[in-house]
Amino acid sequence: MKPLIAKFGIGQVVRHRKYPFRGIIYDVDPVFANTDEWWRSIPEDVRPHKDQPFYHLFAENTETEYVAYVSEQNLMPDTSGDPVRHPQVDEMFERAHDGVYQIRAPRLN
């Protein structure tokens, strides 16, 4: 089997292809690594295949912020340039002048 290469990287802002939410990637699984119960809860007609990268997102929609787990096939780059308002983003990332998110350097006491 050919090794899978993640299309998106940590710190990248993405949006869902079908549902109205966006978020910043904070972790990547090379293949599905959640529970079968979670996977089966997705309607069969939109259920993604498991042998692709899955992304952990600090996600947001117009109403709220939350954590999401999304297959690569359902993501696309978010090119809005708008900052992500999720409260955990600032704990892990800093936003550069060009709007790109980078992992925050460890704080030394």
N, C-alpha and C positions, 0 to 999 in steps of 0.2 A: 504494500500500500504506500502510495506517495505521501510524504509528510505534508501536513496542512500548514499553510502560512496565513497568519491572521492578516486580514485586509486593513484593519483599523488598529490604532495604537493607544496605549495608556495616555490619558490627557486629551484625547481627541474628542471633539463635540460632534455628536451624531444625532440623527432623528430617525424615528420609526417610519418605515415605508407605508404602513397602513393606518396606524393609530396616531392621534395628535399629541405625541410627546417627544421630548428630546432629552439629552443628557450627556454627561461626560464619562468616558470609560475610565474605571479605576482598577479593573482586573480583567484578564482574559483566560478562558479555559480552551485548550486546543480542540476539544470535542465536548459534547454535552456532559455536564457533571452535576446535575440536579437530580431530584427524585423522579422515579417513574410516575408517581402520583401527580407531580407537578406537570410533567410532560403530557399525561393523559387528560389533564384538565383543559388543555388547549383544544378548541374545536378541530376535529379531524381535517376539515377542508383547508385549514390554515396552519396545521401542526408542522413545524419544521423538522427536517431530518436531523438525526443526532450527530452525524459524522461531519461536523463543521465547527468552526470556532463559535463560542458563546461568550457574550460580553456582560460584565457586571457594570451597571450604570448608576450614577447619582442622577436620577431622572426627575423631570418636572413636566407638568402640563399647566393649563391655565388656572387650575384650582389648587394644586398641591405639589409637594415634593415627596419623593419616595425612592426606593432602590428597585431596580429592574434587572432582569436576566433575559437577554435577547439574543437570538441567533443572528449570525452574520447576514444571512439572506434577507433579513427583515430590517437591516440598517442601511443608512446612506449618510454621507457627510452632511453636517449642518453648516451652511455657508452664511448664515445670518450675521455672524459676528457679535451677536448679543451675548452678554455674560450669562453663565448658568447660575441661578439663584439658590440652588440646593445648599442647605446650611453646612453640610459636611465637605463641600468643595474646598473651602478655605483651610480646612484642617490638613488636607493632603496636597493641594496644588496652589501655585501662585500664577497669576495671569500676567503675561508679559505685555509690553506696550503695544505689540502687534495683535493682541487678543489671544495668542496661543497659551494654552495651559501647560505648565511644567511641574513636575513633582517637586514639592517643597523640600528644600535642604533640611536635614535634621537640625533641630535646635540644640545647641550645646549649653549646658547650664554653667 
